[in-house]
């Protein structure tokens, strides 16, 4: 990677500065994830006019409004369905979905697995902060067991989803995970996901200090982020097997980096070829 | 054949699909559901062959999501469904209404509530079509009563949706969906097709929801350099969320204002023998066909009866209805539900006129004889 880009990348070039100050809480990891995404976009030299950011509802969904691009803040759980229509109608656009653990895995779960299966060219960045932050801190499908939330006041008793394992099983052709503290690595992962032709799913472990960290005595943002980091195991260090996340606050290590990748036909290309064959057949050629 | 189209025997669902193609529809997302699946199936054949995109999505919600996504990409887009699917689509129909995204939604009505009677006709979704999604919102609802009219109203649905940036719903029932009639497919050159206005001029001057003379702002197409924001949150002229009461008031007022301003092109109705009518039948779709058949025998008996049929059901053609029903002392409202259209007629008439419902909810159409008998009874009482 070109390490010098850290100096030349100016995040202000990609922001709607008149929208600031932003509304994210102090210590929230979502801003770091947005920085990594914009840095990756900068490195790939994607023109802002060709950038379509689609987001759902929740804290993750609000990020799009700060990005100087074609931005769509759609209904709860539905950004992948909206993005599918947009990507098919406009293959010239670079479509990026920003979603959260609740938006993507709970209310949008069906769209998520089918987007993985279909393999349309887009990048889905799921910000996992283990909680419904916008609505005040309710349990989500990734809330670790025993964690306190406003809907699990004596500790969460549901098992969690492993989003990356789910995406891989559903057929996503690029799957990766990173933590916000590894900013250059996160940028590189997003960059590779954006460059990948097909459906890229990237889980970013973010931290919600205000309505999750505080309720669980996890300390301030630095403590939360360091705690996440200590439980990460870059996938390049070994096998990605043994990805166990069903214990409190990721007691077991989670692999980071690219977790699965394959080159298979992108759905838009397949459709357009199929349609061209039909037209050729019809016109007798 | 120059100027004239060719004639085809089509079922209503296929006429709807071909009407969409004639209107310039280039994107369809759907999900299998009886009794509208033939629209989806036909689009899966027609669109790839006509430079368009067909996709079968994972569910009804996703098909509506894909439709608004494609429409925001600048493409004329449509979906089709029936009762249960129509319920699921309401969330994203609301988004399209709020963010003013052109799209066409077909609901081939079947018996309800819930799974109801998938293969039987009904007219139970009249109110849902108007108020199915939450909050104050505007939609247009068209109710054709024949296969040729399904074809022409589907074209009109796209035109209205594009011209006014509003979701347009086409409502017909299982019988019309599967009824085969002859449709004249016009020469494409003879059609007057509308396409939304796209943003022009410098980015700095463009407001995605700004005030325009026609109250319908042009749309920014991604890639054209405007880089706008679209949201389901209540937004101001610049497209970004607002909760400032004066701004909210002005934006919501424009949404209803554009519907009032363009009433003339939205409203459509048919009035038969109403000039001297003392009894007027007011009904839509397949029930209006039964009513039309009942007119002649009743007139032969000397009963002054007429028919008022809203083709645009919502917004209801109020003024036309009031003008046409001036001489009537009785209005008969046959509908295949427990009484939905009658509520609107009640609103317009108050106690000035006698209102009589003729309702069926057993999965069978209302027969012309039933209407004829009712007219005779009413003429005696009247």
Interface residues (C-beta under 8 A of the other chain):
Chain A: X16 X19 X48 X49 X50 X52 X54 X64 X65 X68 X69 X70 X71 X72 X73 X74 X75 X78 X80 X81 X82 X83 X84 X85 X86 X87 X88 X89 X90 X92 X93 X110 X111 X113 X114 X271 X274 X275 X278 X279 X282
Chain B: X26 X27 X29 X47 X48 X49 X51 X53 X55 X57 X58 X59 X61 X62 X63 X64 X65 X66 X67 X68 X69 X70 X71 X72 X73 X74 X75 X77 X91 X92 X95 X220 X222 X223 X224 X225 X226 X227 X228 X229 X230 X231 X232 X233 X240 X241
